[in-house]
Amino acid sequence: MPPHVDFTQRHIHRFSNQPAVEQQLVRDFFAGKTGFYVDVGANDPVLDSQSQHLEALGWTGLLVEPDPDCCALLRQSRKGTVIEMACSSPENAGKLLQLNRAGPHSTLEDRPIALGAVVRSTVAVRCETLDTMLREHGAPVGFDLLSIDIEGHELVALSGFDFAHWQPRLVLIEDHVTHHRKHALMRRNGYQLLLRTGLNSWYVPAKASYTFSWAARFEYLRKYYLGLPSRKFRYSRQAT
C-alpha cells in the first residue's frame, strides 16, 4: 500500500485520512525539522492537541485559548506562550463576549457546531484579532504551522488575519464542510487544499506544486460536492 502522502515528491495518494495519522503526517510534512506553531483554540494541553507533539520535538509557539480553566492547565504543562483571549474579528477586538463552554467544543457562536455537543456554562472572555496577537508576541513572518479549531468561529477569526503578510507554511483548519466559505476564503488568499485528516483541512501556498491520484481527486469530489447536501441536512437538524 502506498503512503498516504509523499511530501518529498509532492504527491497526494489519499485525500481523506483518519485522525490517527494526522500527527505523523504533520511531522512528515516538516521533515523532522523544528519550527514555530500558532495553535488557535489550544484547549486541552495534550488531548487532541495540534501542537503538543511538535513541542516535544523542540518547537516553540503560541497557544491561543479563551477558556481560563484550559489556560491554567496549559501554563502548567506546556512550554508555549499562552494567550488567554478569544480570537475573533476586528469588529470584536477589545470586547468581552460570552464563551459557550462545551468541553472541547466551546465556542463564541450561539451553539456548538459539533453534533451532540452540549453547553454546560458560559464565561465572559476578551477578544482580539489574530494579527494583533501575533505582532504583540513576536511571531515570525512565514511561521510554520497555523492550526485553527474554534468550533465554527474560524471564518470570523480569519477576517482578522493577514495571509499576505504572515504567509504560514501549513494551515490546518477545522471544517465540517457544510458550505464552501472556508475553502473559498483560503483560495482567495492564495492557498490550495491538499488533504483532510478527520475534520481538519490542510492548506499550503498555491505556488507549491502538488499532484493528486485519481482516488484522491474522487475523495475530494465526494467530500466537497457529492456529500454536501446530506451533510447540510444532518447539521441543520442539530440547529433546530
Secondary structure, DSSP 8 states (H G I E B T S, - for coil): ---SEETTTTEES-SEE-GGGHHHHHHHHTTT---EEEEET--SSSTT-SSHHHHTTT-EEEEE---HHHHHHHHHH--SEEE-SEE--GGGTT-EEEEEE-GGG-BSSSS-SSTT----EEEEEEEE-HHHHHHHTT--TT-SEEEE--TT-HHHHHTT--HHHH--SEEEEE---SSSHHHHHHHHTTEEEEEEETTEEEEEETTS--EE-HHHHHHHHIIIIITHHHHHHHHHHHH-
